[in-house]
Amino acid sequence: MFKYLKAAFWVREPIPLFGAVPINALLFAGFVALGFGHPGFWLLGSLCEIIYLWAMSSSKRFRHLVDATDLQANSDRKEGERKSIVDKLSAESQAEYKRFQHRYAEAKRLYNDEHHDAETAAANLEHLDSLLFIVGRLLLGKQRLSAENVESSKMRLVDQITRLRAEIATGASLSEEAKETRQRSVEIREQRLNLLENHERSLDEVESHLDQLDAQFNLAVDAARLSQAPDAAKLDHNLISSLMATPSGILIGDSAPWVQGETTASELE
């Protein structure tokens, strides 16, 4: 409800030479200003605003407009994130990503041509689009995991941890603050070392996830081409949550260290 009230308050109307102007907000500000001259304007402005907000937020047409605007904004944001990820892929990874894209396009064409159940088709295509986004993240994660010289990075981290611990143990002249700073550095490097030690397992899991997604996209194309029964054409919509639940699910999430940022093993020092 709050988002409809907020949208109603800040609704904009195009005005020549001024562009899209928040008419309601300006009118409300005008009543507030007039109220300093006569308090009656505050009461009048409040009543008008309450009636206006109630009428707008109760309108099904306005709610549908707000929902559509939010959906488009989310779609644009997701598409921007997708493009950002794909741009970071190597030529080989982009070629693999395009294979998934082509199968998505093929499934979409078949769903439209074969006159499938509209609800099932829409749900499956939405699911495939989300999986395509995950494919991009996994390919980028695989690319960065495969590119690292993990063993040399682990050796550097071990050397640094050993040196810092020696400084803490023998540094009688160090202040307590300096010792705490070094101890925090040790803990951070230990966390990074643990990440690298799980490197091989993470890479294997990424490969497994991509194989699973490959099978799901093939199933989508086959279902769209062969199946006329809506129930038989439904895909596994729990696949995303099952992927996120695995140890390497961090590679898919927004905080993925190998996907979201530019972190490499050479930086984990």
Protein Blocks (a to p, Z undefined) as FASTA:
>chain_A
ZZmmmmmmmpccddehklpadfklmmmmmmmmmmmmomklmmmmmmmmmmmmmmmmmpmk
lmmmmmmmmmmmmmmmmmmmmmmmmmmpcfklmmmmmmmmmmmmmmmmmmmmnopafklm
mmmmmmmmmmmmmmmmmmmmmmmmmmpcfklmmmmmmmmmmmmmmmmmmmmmbcfklmmm
mmmmmmmmmmmmmmmmmmmmmmmmmmmmmmmmmmmmmmmmmmmmmpmbfklmpccfklmm
mmmmpmklmmmmmklmklmmmcdfklmZZ
